Amino acid sequence: MNANVKLYWILTVFFFVLAGLYTVWSLLDQAHQQVEWVGTIALLLSGLLWALIAFYLGKVHSAQGAELAEDRLDANIEDGDAEQGHFSPWSWWPIILAASVSLVFLGVAIGPWIAFIGGGILVVSLVGWTYEYYRGYFAR
C-alpha cells in the first residue's frame, strides 16, 4: 500500500503541474489570450481527486501500525491472507438493492416515475440489508 500512496502523490503533483502548464498555454494562445476554464478546472479537480485518495490511503496505512505483507520484498503469498470481512452468502438483499438501483437509473433515462418506484424499493432494500442480523432467525 505504501507504493500506491507514493504513486498517488506523484499523480497529484503531476496533475497540479499540468493544470498550471495548461493555464499558461491557454494564456499564450494568440487567438484567444484568456484562460480556458473547463480544462483548467478539470485538471485541478483531477489533482484534488488523487490527493484525496493518497491522503486516505496514507491514513489507512499508518493506522494499521505495522508494515503490510504486500510492502515487503521477502513476503510470501500466505502472509497477506487475512480476514477480509463478514459476508452473508444466503442474503437476497444485495440482489434487490441492485435491481432497485437499476430502476432508479432507468427512471433517470426514461421517466421520473420509475425513479420514484426504484427509490422506494432502494430504501427498503438498504434497511433490510442493514438490519438482516437483528431480526428473525439470525437475531442477536
Secondary structure, 3 states (H helix, E strand, C coil): CHHHHHHHHHHHHHHHHHHHHHHHHHHHCCCCCCCCHHHHHHHHHHHHHHHHHHHHHHHHHHHCCCCCHHHCCCCCHHHHCCCCCCCCCCCCHHHHHHHHHHHHHHHHHCCHHHHHHHHHHHHHHHHHHHCCCCCHHHCC
